[in-house]
Amino acid sequence: VEPKVEKPLTQAAFVVKVGSFGKEQNANALVNKLKSAGHNAFTRKIVNSQGATMVSVLVGPDLKRDQLEAKLTELQQLAQVPKLKVSSYQPVENN
């Protein structure tokens, strides 16, 4: 059996989506708050089902799902969101 060699960009990673905002400055304010609390946070623009562009705030990515799950209570308090969950992270292709 060959040893499994994992490449950082192709292995599964996880994120927590802590919010979506219509205004980029609101998303950036939450990112700054999360970063100042010691979390890796970033934004990603998405188009919702109504066709509006939103800015999602994500924490991660982390290769260990349980490490993010352990942070959920703190993230919920920081983001003032009652229920957050860990989800799979899909890197965006830069085409």
LOSEMAR-402092 format. One record per atom (N, C-alpha, C): residue number from 1; residue in one letter; atom name; x, y, z. Coordinates in Angstrom, 1 decimal. Each point is the difference from the previous one (the first is absolute). Layout:
! residues N
NUM; A; CA; X; Y; Z
...
! end
This chain:
! residues 95
1; V; N; 0.8; -1.2; 0.0
1; V; CA; -0.8; 1.2; 0.0
1; V; C; 0.9; 1.2; 0.0
2; E; N; -0.3; 0.9; -1.0
2; E; CA; 0.8; 1.2; 0.0
2; E; C; -0.5; 1.0; 1.0
3; P; N; 1.0; 0.8; 0.6
3; P; CA; -0.5; 1.0; 0.9
3; P; C; -0.8; 1.1; -0.7
4; K; N; -1.0; 0.4; 0.7
4; K; CA; -0.9; 1.0; -0.6
4; K; C; 0.6; 1.4; 0.2
5; V; N; 0.3; 0.7; -1.2
5; V; CA; 0.6; 1.3; 0.1
5; V; C; -1.1; 1.0; -0.3
6; E; N; -0.3; 0.9; 1.0
6; E; CA; -1.0; 0.9; -0.2
6; E; C; 0.5; 1.4; -0.4
7; K; N; -0.6; 0.6; -1.0
7; K; CA; 0.4; 1.3; -0.4
7; K; C; -0.9; 1.0; 0.6
8; P; N; 0.5; 1.1; 0.6
8; P; CA; -0.8; 0.9; 0.7
8; P; C; -1.2; 0.6; -0.8
9; L; N; 0.1; 0.2; -1.3
9; L; CA; -1.1; 0.6; -0.7
9; L; C; -1.0; -1.0; -0.4
10; T; N; 0.2; -1.2; 0.1
10; T; CA; -1.0; -1.0; -0.5
10; T; C; -0.6; -0.8; 1.1
11; Q; N; 0.5; 0.0; 1.2
11; Q; CA; -0.6; -0.8; 1.0
11; Q; C; -1.2; 0.8; 0.6
12; A; N; -0.9; -0.8; 0.6
12; A; CA; -1.2; 0.6; 0.6
12; A; C; 0.3; 1.0; 1.1
13; A; N; -0.6; 1.1; 0.0
13; A; CA; 0.1; 1.0; 1.0
13; A; C; -1.4; 0.5; 0.4
14; F; N; -0.1; 0.7; 1.1
14; F; CA; -1.3; 0.4; 0.6
14; F; C; 0.0; 1.4; 0.3
15; V; N; -1.1; 0.6; 0.0
15; V; CA; -0.2; 1.4; 0.4
15; V; C; -1.3; 0.2; 0.8
16; V; N; -0.2; 1.1; 0.6
16; V; CA; -1.2; 0.3; 0.7
16; V; C; -0.5; 1.4; -0.7
17; K; N; -1.1; 0.0; -0.6
17; K; CA; -0.6; 1.2; -0.5
17; K; C; -0.7; 0.7; 1.2
18; V; N; 0.5; 1.2; 0.3
18; V; CA; -0.5; 0.7; 1.2
18; V; C; -0.9; 1.1; -0.4
19; G; N; -0.2; 0.3; -1.3
19; G; CA; -0.9; 1.1; -0.4
19; G; C; 0.1; 0.3; -1.4
20; S; N; -1.1; 0.6; -0.5
20; S; CA; -0.1; 0.5; -1.4
20; S; C; -0.5; 1.4; 0.1
21; F; N; 0.6; 0.9; -0.7
21; F; CA; -0.4; 1.5; 0.1
21; F; C; -0.2; 0.5; -1.4
22; G; N; -0.9; 1.0; -0.1
22; G; CA; -0.2; 0.7; -1.2
22; G; C; 1.0; 1.1; -0.2
23; K; N; 0.6; 0.5; 1.1
23; K; CA; 1.0; 1.1; 0.0
23; K; C; 1.3; -0.6; 0.4
24; E; N; 1.0; 0.2; -0.9
24; E; CA; 1.3; -0.5; 0.2
24; E; C; 0.7; 0.5; 1.3
25; Q; N; -0.3; 1.3; 0.3
25; Q; CA; 0.6; 0.5; 1.3
25; Q; C; -0.5; -0.7; 1.2
26; N; N; -1.2; -0.5; 0.0
26; N; CA; -0.5; -0.8; 1.1
26; N; C; 0.7; -1.3; 0.1
27; A; N; 0.2; -0.6; -1.1
27; A; CA; 0.8; -1.3; -0.1
27; A; C; 1.4; 0.2; 0.5
28; N; N; 0.6; 1.1; -0.4
28; N; CA; 1.4; 0.2; 0.4
28; N; C; 0.1; 0.3; 1.5
29; A; N; -1.0; 0.7; 0.5
29; A; CA; 0.0; 0.2; 1.5
29; A; C; 0.0; -1.3; 0.8
30; L; N; -0.8; -0.9; -0.5
30; L; CA; -0.1; -1.3; 0.7
30; L; C; 1.3; -0.8; -0.2
31; V; N; 0.6; 0.1; -1.2
31; V; CA; 1.3; -0.7; -0.2
31; V; C; 1.0; 0.6; 1.0
32; N; N; 0.1; 1.3; 0.1
32; N; CA; 0.9; 0.7; 0.9
32; N; C; -0.2; -0.4; 1.5
33; K; N; -1.3; -0.2; 0.4
33; K; CA; -0.3; -0.4; 1.3
33; K; C; 0.4; -1.4; 0.3
34; L; N; -0.2; -0.9; -1.0
34; L; CA; 0.4; -1.4; 0.1
34; L; C; 1.6; -0.1; 0.0
35; K; N; 0.6; 0.7; -0.8
35; K; CA; 1.5; 0.0; -0.1
35; K; C; 0.6; 0.5; 1.4
36; S; N; -0.6; 1.0; 0.5
36; S; CA; 0.5; 0.6; 1.3
36; S; C; -0.2; -1.0; 1.1
37; A; N; -0.9; -0.9; -0.2
37; A; CA; -0.3; -1.1; 1.0
37; A; C; 0.9; -1.2; -0.2
38; G; N; 0.9; 0.1; -1.1
38; G; CA; 0.9; -1.1; -0.3
38; G; C; -0.5; -1.1; -1.0
39; H; N; -1.0; 0.3; -0.7
39; H; CA; -0.5; -0.9; -1.0
39; H; C; 0.5; 0.4; -1.4
40; N; N; 0.1; -1.1; -0.9
40; N; CA; 0.3; 0.3; -1.4
40; N; C; -1.4; 0.3; -0.6
41; A; N; -0.2; 1.1; -0.6
41; A; CA; -1.2; 0.4; -0.6
41; A; C; 0.2; 0.7; -1.3
42; F; N; -0.9; -0.2; -0.9
42; F; CA; 0.1; 0.6; -1.4
42; F; C; -1.4; 0.1; -0.5
43; T; N; -0.1; 0.8; -1.1
43; T; CA; -1.3; 0.2; -0.7
43; T; C; 0.0; -0.6; -1.3
44; R; N; -1.2; -0.3; -0.5
44; R; CA; -0.2; -0.5; -1.4
44; R; C; -1.3; 0.5; -0.5
45; K; N; 0.1; 0.6; -1.2
45; K; CA; -1.3; 0.5; -0.6
45; K; C; -0.8; -1.2; -0.6
46; I; N; -1.3; 0.0; 0.2
46; I; CA; -0.8; -1.0; -0.5
46; I; C; -1.3; 0.7; -0.6
47; V; N; -0.7; -0.7; -0.9
47; V; CA; -1.2; 0.5; -0.5
47; V; C; -1.1; -0.9; 0.6
48; N; N; -0.9; 0.6; 0.7
48; N; CA; -1.1; -0.8; 0.7
48; N; C; -1.1; -0.4; -1.0
49; S; N; -1.0; -0.7; 0.5
49; S; CA; -1.0; -0.6; -0.9
49; S; C; -0.9; 1.1; -0.6
50; Q; N; 0.0; 1.2; 0.6
50; Q; CA; -0.7; 1.2; -0.6
50; Q; C; 0.8; 0.7; -1.0
51; G; N; 1.3; -0.4; -0.2
51; G; CA; 0.8; 0.7; -1.0
51; G; C; 0.8; 1.2; 0.6
52; A; N; -0.1; 0.2; 1.3
52; A; CA; 0.7; 1.1; 0.7
52; A; C; 1.4; -0.5; 0.4
53; T; N; 1.0; 0.9; -0.2
53; T; CA; 1.4; -0.3; 0.4
53; T; C; 0.1; 0.2; 1.5
54; M; N; 0.4; -1.0; 0.7
54; M; CA; 0.2; 0.1; 1.5
54; M; C; 1.5; -0.3; 0.3
55; V; N; 0.5; 0.5; 1.1
55; V; CA; 1.3; -0.3; 0.5
55; V; C; -0.1; -0.9; 1.2
56; S; N; 0.5; -1.3; -0.2
56; S; CA; 0.0; -1.0; 1.1
56; S; C; 1.3; 0.2; 0.8
57; V; N; -0.2; -0.2; 1.3
57; V; CA; 1.2; 0.0; 0.9
57; V; C; 0.2; -1.4; 0.4
58; L; N; 1.2; -0.5; -0.2
58; L; CA; 0.3; -1.4; 0.4
58; L; C; 1.2; 0.0; 0.9
59; V; N; 0.0; -1.0; 0.9
59; V; CA; 1.1; -0.3; 0.9
59; V; C; 0.7; -1.3; -0.4
60; G; N; 1.3; 0.0; -0.1
60; G; CA; 0.7; -1.2; -0.5
60; G; C; 0.9; 0.4; -1.1
61; P; N; 0.3; -0.8; -1.0
61; P; CA; -0.3; -1.5; 0.1
61; P; C; 0.9; -0.7; 1.0
62; D; N; -0.5; -1.1; 0.4
62; D; CA; 0.7; -0.9; 0.9
62; D; C; -0.1; -1.4; -0.5
63; L; N; 1.1; -0.8; 0.1
63; L; CA; 0.0; -1.3; -0.5
63; L; C; -0.7; -1.0; 1.0
64; K; N; -0.1; 0.5; 1.3
64; K; CA; -0.6; -0.9; 1.0
64; K; C; -1.4; 0.6; 0.4
65; R; N; -1.0; -0.7; -0.4
65; R; CA; -1.4; 0.4; 0.2
65; R; C; -0.2; 0.2; 1.5
66; D; N; 0.5; -0.9; 0.9
66; D; CA; -0.3; 0.1; 1.4
66; D; C; 0.6; 1.3; 0.6
67; Q; N; 1.1; 0.5; -0.6
67; Q; CA; 0.6; 1.2; 0.6
67; Q; C; -0.9; 1.2; -0.3
68; L; N; -0.7; 0.0; -1.1
68; L; CA; -1.0; 1.1; -0.3
68; L; C; -1.2; -0.2; 0.9
69; E; N; -0.5; -1.3; 0.1
69; E; CA; -1.2; -0.2; 0.8
69; E; C; 0.2; 0.4; 1.5
70; A; N; 1.3; -0.1; 0.5
70; A; CA; 0.3; 0.4; 1.3
70; A; C; -0.1; 1.6; 0.2
71; K; N; 0.0; 0.7; -1.1
71; K; CA; 0.0; 1.5; 0.0
71; K; C; -1.4; 0.5; -0.2
72; L; N; -1.0; -0.9; -0.3
72; L; CA; -1.3; 0.5; -0.4
72; L; C; -0.7; 0.9; 1.0
73; T; N; 0.1; -0.4; 1.3
73; T; CA; -0.7; 0.9; 1.0
73; T; C; 0.6; 1.4; 0.1
74; E; N; 1.3; 0.1; -0.1
74; E; CA; 0.7; 1.3; 0.0
74; E; C; -0.4; 0.8; -1.3
75; L; N; 0.0; -0.7; -1.1
75; L; CA; -0.3; 0.7; -1.3
75; L; C; -1.5; 0.5; 0.1
76; Q; N; -0.9; -0.8; 0.5
76; Q; CA; -1.4; 0.4; 0.1
76; Q; C; -0.1; 1.2; 0.9
77; Q; N; 0.8; 0.1; 1.0
77; Q; CA; -0.1; 1.2; 0.9
77; Q; C; 0.6; 1.2; -0.7
78; L; N; 1.2; -0.2; -0.7
78; L; CA; 0.6; 1.1; -0.7
78; L; C; -0.9; 0.6; -1.1
79; A; N; -0.6; -1.0; -0.8
79; A; CA; -0.8; 0.4; -1.2
79; A; C; -1.4; 0.3; 0.4
80; Q; N; -0.4; -0.3; 1.2
80; Q; CA; -1.4; 0.2; 0.5
80; Q; C; -0.9; -0.7; -0.9
81; V; N; 0.3; -1.3; -0.3
81; V; CA; -0.8; -0.9; -0.8
81; V; C; -0.3; -1.2; 0.9
82; P; N; -1.3; -0.4; 0.1
82; P; CA; -0.3; -1.1; 1.0
82; P; C; 0.5; -1.4; -0.4
83; K; N; 0.0; -0.3; -1.3
83; K; CA; 0.4; -1.3; -0.4
83; K; C; 0.9; 0.0; -1.2
84; L; N; 1.2; -0.4; 0.2
84; L; CA; 1.0; -0.1; -1.1
84; L; C; 0.4; -1.5; -0.2
85; K; N; 0.4; -0.3; -1.2
85; K; CA; 0.5; -1.4; -0.2
85; K; C; 1.2; 0.0; -0.9
86; V; N; 0.8; -1.1; 0.1
86; V; CA; 1.2; -0.2; -0.7
86; V; C; -0.4; -0.6; -1.4
87; S; N; 0.5; 0.5; -1.1
87; S; CA; -0.3; -0.5; -1.3
87; S; C; 1.3; -0.2; -0.8
88; S; N; -0.1; -0.7; -1.0
88; S; CA; 1.2; -0.3; -0.9
88; S; C; 0.4; 1.3; -0.7
89; Y; N; 1.3; 0.2; -0.2
89; Y; CA; 0.5; 1.2; -0.6
89; Y; C; 0.4; -0.4; -1.4
90; Q; N; -0.5; 0.8; -1.0
90; Q; CA; 0.3; -0.1; -1.4
90; Q; C; 0.8; 1.2; -0.4
91; P; N; 1.3; -0.3; -0.3
91; P; CA; 0.8; 1.2; -0.5
91; P; C; -0.6; 0.5; -1.3
92; V; N; 0.2; 1.3; -0.2
92; V; CA; -0.5; 0.6; -1.3
92; V; C; 1.1; -0.1; -1.0
93; E; N; -0.4; -0.4; -1.2
93; E; CA; 1.0; -0.1; -1.1
93; E; C; 0.2; 1.4; -0.5
94; N; N; 1.3; 0.3; -0.2
94; N; CA; 0.3; 1.3; -0.6
94; N; C; 0.2; -0.1; -1.5
95; N; N; -1.0; 0.2; -0.7
95; N; CA; 0.1; -0.1; -1.5
95; N; C; 0.1; 1.3; -0.6
! end
